[in-house]
Amino acid sequence: MTDRKLRVLIAKPGLDGHDRGAKVVARALRDAGMEVIYTGLRQSPEQIVSAAAQEDVDAIGLSILSGAHLPICRRVIELLKEKGMEGVQVFLGGIIPAQDIPELKRMGVAEVFLPGASTQDVIRLIQGAIPAR
């Protein structure tokens, strides 16, 4: 085991152009001692998973406000499986209808954080679910 920091990729998939929440979460994770890679706006699932593989991340945080959360999350999780990266935790934040949360969790999303969620909850999720390397 090494003392490597937990590495988290934060991504804004799709055409949504509002990234304030993603940047707030990224800063909170950095302040908690994690390495954070922010991919920027308008990323495809393929770009996100490719960056996650290149950066050897432990978790991927997706920020989605556009309503495309189900197909985007499904594709990201499919691509992670195809690359043998099932151990990479995926969490989601944004405007997500309550009725979609069970489906997101069934497909493998670890947690869904809605507006007003505490950044401390995000930190606890990552620290608690990912073994230190």
N, C-alpha and C positions, 0 to 999 in steps of 0.2 A: 504494500500500500504506500502511496506517495502522499505528499501534502498538497497535491494539485487542487486548486480552487474548483468549485462547481462551475460549469460553463453552461450558459443559457443563451439561446438564440431567441431574440424577439423579432417578430415579423408582422408586416401589414400586408396580407394577401388581398388580391382583387383590386378593384378600382377605387376603393374608399381612400380619400385623401386626408382624413383627420387622424393625426398620430399623437396627439397630446397624451392620451392615456397610456399608450405604448411607451412613450418617453418617461412618464412618471414611474411606471413599473420598472423600466430599465434602470433608472437612477436608484430606486429603492433596492433593487437586487445588487447593484454595484456597492451601495452603501453597506449592504449586509455581507460584503466580502466575496461576492461571486464575480466571475468574469462574464461580461455581457457583450454579445455581438448583436448589433441592431442592423437589420438588412435594409431598412428604408421602406418607402412606399411602393405599392403596386407590384408586389412579388407574386410569382406563380408558385403553386405547390412544388413544382419541379425545382425552381430556384431555391426555395426554402429548404428542401431536403438536401439538395446539393451543397448548400452552405453549411447545413448541419453536419453533413458527413465530413466536409473539408475542415471544419472547425472542431470536430470531435466533441460535440456538445452532449450534455446530460439531459437537457430539457429544451423544448421549443414552446414558446409562448406566442400565441396568435391573437392579434387584436382585430376583431371584425365588427364593423358597424353596418355593413351593406346588406345584410340579410342572406348572404351566400355561405353562411357558416356550415351547413350540412354538407354540400358537395366539396367545399374546400377542405374541411377536416377529414372527410372520407378519403379524399385523394392524398392528403399528406400522410395519413396513417397507412394507406396502401403502399405508397412509395417507401416509407420507412420499413415496412415488412419486406418489400422486394429487395431492399439493400441490406437486410439482416440487422436492422437497427431497432428492433422491437423494444429494446431497453431504454430508448429515448422517450422520456415522459412528454406528453403534449398537454398543455393547458390553454384555456381560451378565456378571453375577456372581450366585453363589448355589449352590444344590444342583442341579446339572445332571448327569444320567447321561451317562457317557462316550459311550454309543452315540448320543446325541442331538446331540453337538457337530458332527459332519460335516453333518447336516441344517441346523442353525442357521447354519453358515458358508455353505452353499449358498444359503440364503435371503437372505444379506447381512449377517449379524452379523459384525463385524470380529474380535472375540475373545471368548472365554468364560473368565472367571476363576473358578476353583473355590476352596473354602475353603483358606486358607493362602497364597493368592497374595499377592505383594508389591504394595503400593500403588505402588512405584516402577515395576513392570511396567505398571500402568495409566497412569501418567504418561507413560512412554516411548511407549506405544501412541498416546496422543492427540497428544503433541508430534511424533511421527514421521510420523503419517498425515495430519495436518491442516496445510496450509500456513499460515504466519503471515499475518494480515491487516494 
